[in-house]
Amino acid sequence: MQIERLYQIFLDHPYIQTDTRKLAPGELFFCLKGPNFNANSFTQQAIEMGAAAVIVDEETGVKSDKIIKVADSLASLQALAKHHRLQFKIPFIAITGSNGKTTTKELIHAVLSTTYKTYTTAGNFNNHIGIPLTILKIKKDAEMAIIEMGANHQKEIEGYCEIALPTHGLINNCGKAHLDGFGGEEGVRKGKGELFVFLEKNNGTGFINSDLDYLVNMSKNIKTKIFYGNAEGQFRTTTLSTDPCLTISINNSQWGTHEFQTQLVGAYNTPNVEAAICIGNEFGVSIDKIKSAIENYIPDNARSQLLIKGDNKIILDAYNANPSSMEVAIENFAAQDVVKKLVCLGAMMELGEYSEAEHTKLINKLIEVGLTNVILVGGDFKNIQHPFHFFEDSNKASDWVRKNETHNSLILIKGSRSTQMEKLLTAF
């Protein structure tokens, strides 16, 4: 089927679903396939549930004028998203990076939404399926779009750029994430740098953290660059407090001095805030609106959340973890001026041959900064000698915490998604 015809059907039924459990009458259903599923087998069910059309890429044996046969359902979904993207002449801001990209995306969305009708990626719906679905949710009233791009191997960001066609882009950082797929730290930079290559080739604008020399170097061929950070940025940032939430001061000749009392935990969120200020300013958002948006943003979904449980304060950062984010979280936590502390760390995933060495480095970091009350959960922590408590999974760790009550403490809970460290919350 030609994409123009499919697009006309989409305009009449502009809601797309890929999961029959969420399908509503009148929506388009794309039958996608994965290692453990094949949605073509749900064709009859989707029709009975009232789908306006069912896009399949296999013979299903189902007879219905609602069935649209294509060569590849996923490729058709992505092509449909690109065709929809081409209907807009507005800024499309792409965001990628190893750590903090979702928080940065949410901050930028909060800032731009004060002034523009802004669409953005929901949660971390940032992969080969999530990105086209995000684009297809953008309506005619859009004035700004923010597209988050996650990746764990080469050429992934490049492919996403060909769908989203970003006019602007930002790479938060290139840390030790998905080392197995990328092939080491240099591989991470090359993979994430595909965004900058796209901007270079398409006369896009890059937002660059000038405090990270490697990002400055990676962006050297982008013609239009806007810098933030103290090295070359438009404003100077001073960290005033991280006890436990981040408070910063910014100053430049245009605005004077403004203090931002955020609800974000950790000084490592400073570049994320700087990026939101920089992009807001670039698009003409007033400093007062920028300040209000950032101060009122409350993180959720286990990303640097500050929770109160009884007489304990808990920093819940259990959405994901990699060596870079773990290290800065440990350093920030160690710097907190609190007598009683408890660290609960889940193992890191997708590190391949680097895994045991990186887990060893974390244990050495904990010892170096003087954190002694530590719980480690799962993965390669079990293969390394250390002086801390170790448990095979978060359920066993929770049982131990319940039996050894913690009071009047600051607690850090962090780990890769698969370790489910948020389960420990029930123990406090």
Secondary structure, 3 states (H helix, E strand, C coil): CCHHHHHHHHHHCCCEECCHHHCCCCCEEECCEECCEEHHHHHHHHHHCCCCEEEECCCCCCCCCCEEECCCHHHHHHHHHHHHHCCCCCCEEEEECCCCHHHHHHHHHHHHCCCCCEEECCCCCCCCCHHHHHHHCCCCCCCEEEEECCCCCCCHHHHHHHHHCCCEEEECCCCCCCHHHHCCHHHHHHHHCHHHHHHHHCCCEEEEECCCHHHHHHCCCCCEEEEECCCCCCCEEEEEEECCEEEEEEEECCCEEEEEEEEEECHHHHHHHHHHHHHHHHCCCCHHHHHHHHHHCCCCCCCCEEEEECCEEEEEECCCCCHHHHHHHHHHHHCCCCCCEEEEEECCCCCHHHHHHHHHHHHHHHHHCCCCCEEEECHHHHHCCCCCEEECCHHHHHHHHHHCCCCCCEEEEECCHHHCHHHHHHHC
